[in-house]
Amino acid sequence: MTSYTTAQVRNLVLSHLGVLPTGETPAAADAETAEAAIESVHARLDGLGLLNWPCCAVPSSVLFAVSYLAANELLDIYGNSDTQVARIKDGAMRGLTEIRQQTAVANSGTTPALYY
């Protein structure tokens, strides 16, 4: 499975926010802000027990989920249109659901009930 570096995720986050045109390099302040949001998302997912990857190697299966969650954290910093805000919030909600589904323990079958 392919994984993405923090820098690659950062650029995707800034792209979601409309701050970084495709193929451009972010300003240092924007890069630092986006990386802090990614680390915050990583710590929060770890606290919820939903994390099974390092911050510097985000799997492709959760790339968009993590990027939308981080972009959602930065909505107050960057002025976005109502359409962008709705798209990012929707992406963050779907992303969290996706991460929960991917990290859920599969049903192992039936378990007998014990009655006392």
N, C-alpha and C positions, 0 to 999 in steps of 0.2 A: 504494500500500500504506500502510496506517495505521501510524503509529509511536507509541510510548509514551514519556513522559518518565520520568526517574529517579524522580520522586515517585510516579508511577502504578505503576511496577514495585515500588518500595519498599512501597507499600501492599499490593500483591498478595503480596509476600514475607511481610510481617507477618501477613497474613490466612492464608497457608498454615501459619504457625507458631501460629495461634490467639491471637495477641497483639492483633490489631486487628479489631474487629467491622466489618462492612460499613458504609460511610458515615461512619465515625468518623475523627478526626484522630489520628495517632500522637503519643505523648509524644516530646519532643525527643531524649531519649537513645535510644529505640527507632528513631526516624527516622535518627539519625546512624549507629547500628550497622548498620541494614539497607542504607543507602546505601554504607557502607564495604564491605559484602559484595558488593554489586552491582559496585562498582568493582574489587574483587578478582577477581570472575568475569570481568569485561570484560578485565582485564589478562592473566589466565590464558588466555582464549580467544585473545587477540591473540598471546600467546607461542606458542600452538600453531598459529598461522596460520589460525584458524577464524573470524576476525572480519571482517565487512565492513559494520559500522554503528558510529556513535558511541555512547558510553555514554548520552547524553541523548536518543537517538532509537532505541529498541529496536523493530525491526519486529514487526508482529503475528505473523508466521510463527514467531518464536522467543520470543515473550513468555513463554509458560509454561515453556519450557525454561530461559530465563535466570532466571526467578523461582524455579523449583525448585532450580537450582544454587546460587543465593544463599541460599535457605532452608536448604539442606543444610549450608552453611558455618556457620550459626547454631544448629544443633541442640544444641551443647554449652552455649550461652548460655541458651537458653530451655528450660525443662523441658517435655518433650512426652511424650505417652503412646506406648507401643510402636506402636500403630496409626498415629499421626501420623508417627513416625520412619520406619516402613516405607513409608508413602505418599510422604513427602518424598524418601527415598533412591531409591525406584523412579522417581519423577518426575525426579529429577536424572540417573539413569542413562539413562532414555528421552530426556531433554532433550539430553544430550550426544550421543547417537546421532543424534538429529534434526538437531542443528546440524552434525554431521559430514556427514550426508547432503546437507544443503542447501548446504554450501559445497564439496562435492567437485566436482572437475572432471569433466564428463561425458566418457564414452568417445568419442573422436574417430574411431573406426574401427580399421582394422588398420594396423600399422606393419611394414614389411619388416624382417626381421632381417639384420644385417650380420655375416658371419662372416669372421674373419681367419685 
